[in-house]
Amino acid sequence: MNWFTHYETKNLAITWGEVQCAFIARFSDVHNEKQVIISLREMKQWKHESVKDYYNCFIKLCAMIP
């Protein structure tokens, strides 16, 4: 939970989608291309998530693919 507390204090207005992307970026193995592709395939826009937040998450995941 320390990671989330630190993330929350640095990012005041956060959405679930932003937290999800940050969590994946922080804790996933950047060399695990298959896992990132699965995350991209299963990615959905949450009910209260803006298109911009969804797009930013998508771009962050794409950047993790070598």
C-alpha positions as CSV (number, residue, x, y, z in Angstrom):
1,M,0.0,0.0,0.0
2,N,3.0,2.3,0.3
3,W,3.2,2.6,-3.4
4,F,-0.5,3.7,-3.7
5,T,-0.2,6.2,-0.9
6,H,2.9,7.8,-2.5
7,Y,1.1,7.8,-5.9
8,E,-2.0,9.3,-4.5
9,T,-0.1,12.2,-2.8
10,K,1.7,13.0,-6.1
11,N,-1.5,12.8,-8.2
12,L,-4.4,14.6,-6.5
13,A,-7.2,14.1,-9.1
14,I,-6.8,10.5,-10.1
15,T,-9.2,8.1,-11.7
16,W,-9.3,4.3,-11.5
17,G,-7.9,4.1,-15.0
18,E,-4.9,6.2,-14.1
19,V,-4.2,4.1,-11.0
20,Q,-4.5,0.9,-13.1
21,C,-2.1,2.2,-15.7
22,A,0.4,3.4,-13.1
23,F,0.2,0.1,-11.3
24,I,0.8,-1.9,-14.4
25,A,3.7,0.3,-15.4
26,R,5.3,0.1,-11.9
27,F,4.9,-3.6,-11.2
28,S,4.8,-5.4,-14.5
29,D,7.9,-6.8,-16.0
30,V,8.8,-4.5,-18.8
31,H,10.4,-7.4,-20.7
32,N,7.2,-9.4,-20.6
33,E,5.8,-8.4,-24.0
34,K,3.0,-11.0,-23.9
35,Q,1.6,-9.7,-20.6
36,V,1.5,-6.1,-21.9
37,I,-0.3,-7.3,-25.1
38,I,-2.8,-9.2,-22.9
39,S,-3.4,-6.0,-20.8
40,L,-3.9,-4.0,-24.0
41,R,-6.3,-6.6,-25.4
42,E,-8.3,-6.7,-22.1
43,M,-8.3,-3.0,-21.6
44,K,-11.7,-1.3,-21.2
45,Q,-12.7,2.2,-20.6
46,W,-14.3,2.4,-17.2
47,K,-17.7,4.0,-16.7
48,H,-16.4,7.2,-15.1
49,E,-13.0,7.3,-17.0
50,S,-12.5,10.0,-19.5
51,V,-11.4,9.3,-23.1
52,K,-8.2,11.2,-22.4
53,D,-7.4,9.0,-19.4
54,Y,-8.2,5.8,-21.4
55,Y,-6.0,7.1,-24.2
56,N,-3.1,8.0,-21.9
57,C,-3.2,4.5,-20.3
58,F,-3.2,2.9,-23.8
59,I,-0.2,5.0,-24.8
60,K,1.7,4.0,-21.6
61,L,1.1,0.4,-22.2
62,C,2.1,0.6,-25.8
63,A,5.4,2.3,-24.7
64,M,6.1,-0.8,-22.7
65,I,6.3,-3.0,-25.7
66,P,9.9,-3.2,-27.1
